[in-house]
Amino acid sequence: MKAAEVRELDVQELERRLTETRRELFNLRFQHATGQLENTGQLKDVRKNIARLLTVLNRKKWENEK
C-alpha cells in the first residue's frame, strides 16, 4: 500500500483498513509462531502499512480538530 493511496482515503476507511491490517498482522504472527509462515518479510511489510495508516489517520484527525 503506497502512502499516496492512503492519503486519499477518508477517516472511516482508514480506520476500517487499520482494523483489517492489524488482524492480518495477528494471523501472520500466529503462522510464524507455528512455523507455517514461509515469507517472514510479510511481517515487516504489514507493520509498515500499519504505521502508514496510523500516521495519516492521526494527521487527518489533527487537521479536523483545527
Secondary structure, DSSP 8 states (H G I E B T S, - for coil): --HHHHHTS-HHHHHHHHHHHHHHHHHHHHHHHTT--S-THHHHHHHHHHHHHHHHHHHHHHHHH-
